[in-house]
């Protein structure tokens, strides 16, 4: 039985989501957002015999983010709000015309299928920084998360109300994927 398997990753395999929080004195007015990535692809080479030999790559189209939920806030998130949020993310925050891809490349892995870490390089807007992904494999599911601190990549988190309402600097990235080889 082969201990190394290669899996194609992307929307057909499951979900890749980003979760934002709020900060500042006006945080009650804003929303905690959940955005899903509609266009992305990648590959995971998983070596159960030697987890350190495993590797992951991914490429994300930041213009494909979709707001799927907006929790909290004084009023409910409207369809117009969702459109405005995506316009701001694409044009002002991530500048997707100039930077049409976000890329991840693993540089090392450790642990077991029940609990592993993948160290890697994440490139956002032309800036590459290290990031740690934590995850697990259970049955045929690969789940996990990483935290990205926007300012480390030169991203200025969104703010409104003269800076009284801000998107938190930390963004959580979560994935839940079916492993079908």
N, C-alpha and C positions, 0 to 999 in steps of 0.2 A: 504494500500500500504506500503510495507516494505521500510524503509529509509536506511537500511544497505544492501550493495551489495558487493560481493566478485568477483574480476576479476583476471584472470590469465594474467600475463605479460610475454612478450618474443617477439622474432622476428616475430611471426605470428600476433601479435597485432600491430606492428609498428616498428619505428626506435629508436635506442639509438646511439647517435653520440657524438664524442669528437672533439673539435676544438682547434687547437693550433695556437699560434702566434709566431713571431720572435722578437728577441732583439739583441742588440750589434751593433757594427760598420759595420759588414758585413751582416746585416739583409736583404739587397736587394738581396743577392745571394740565400737565402733560400726560403722556401715555407711555407705559412700558410696551415696547413693540416686539412682535415676533414677525420676522421676515423669512420667507422661504426662497431658496435659490432655484429658479426654474431651469437654467441652462448651466450645466457643469459636467465634467467628465474626469475620470481618473482610473487608476489601476492600483490594486493591492496584491502584492506577492507575499503570501503568508507561509512561513516555514515553521511548522509546529515542532520539528526536531531541533531547530536552532532559531528561536525567535529573533535573535540579533541579526539574522540574515534576511529578515523580512524588510519589505520596502513599500512605500506608498508615494504616489504622485497624484496631484489633482490640479485642474484648471477650472476657474469659476468665472462666469460672465457677470460682473457686478451690475450691468444694465438689466439683468433678468430678475433682480430681487422683486418679490411681491409681498406686500403687507398682508399677513393672514390673521393677525390679531392685534388689538390695541387695548391693553388692560389699564385700569385706573383712570385717572383724569376726572375733571369736574363734569364733563359731558362726554357722551359716547363718540367714538371715532366714526366719522362719516366717510362716504365714498370720496367726496371732494378732499377730505383730509388725507386719505390714502394716496390720492393722485399727487397732491402737493408734497407729501413726504417723499415719495419716490422721485419726483422731479428734483427736490433738494438734494437727496442722496446722490443721484446720478450726476447732476450738473455742478453742484457747489461743493459737496463733501468728497466724493470719490472721483470726480472729473472723468467719467467713463469714456468720453470721446478720446481723451489723451491717454487713458490707461484702461484699455478694454479687457484686461484679464488680471485676475488674482491667481497666484500660483503657489502651490505647496510641493515641497520635495523633502522626503524624509532623509535624515542623516544617520539615524540609529534607532534601534528598538530594543526593549527589554521587558521581561515579565513572562507571563503565561497567558493563554487564551482567557482565563478568568479575570485577569487584571494586568494590563500592559500599558507601557508608555511608548510613544513614538516621538523622538526628537526630530525637528526638521527646520527648514527655512521657509518662511512665508514672505512672499513678495506682494506688496500692496502699493500701488501708485509709484512703482519703480524703486521702492525702498524694501530691502530684504533684512529681516530680523529673525532670530531664533524663536521657536515656539514649541511648547510641549503639548502633545495630544494624549489624553488618558482614555482608555477604552476597555472593552471586553467583548468576547465572542461567547455567545450562548446559543446552543443548537445551531441554527443557520443564520443568526442575526449578529451583526457587528454594530455596536453602539458606543458612543463616546462623546467627548467634548474637549474644547480648548478655550482658553480665555485670551482675547486680544485686547491690549491696551492701545487704543487708537493713537494717542499722542506719541507712542514709541515709533510709529510709522509716519509721523509728521501730519497726522490727520487732526484737524481741530474739531472736536465734537460740536454738534449743533447746539445753538443757544438761542433763546428768545426772551422777550420781556426784559430787555436791557441786561441780559446775562443772569436774570433771576431764575430762569428755567433752562436747564442744560441736560443734554443726553449724557449719561454717565460715561466716563472714559473707557471703562471695561465693557466689552461686548462678548457675550458667550456664544460660541459656535457649537452646535450639537448635530450629531448625525445618528441615523437609525437606518441601517441598510440590510437587505437580504443578501446573503452570500450564495450566489448561484454560479457554479463554475462550469 
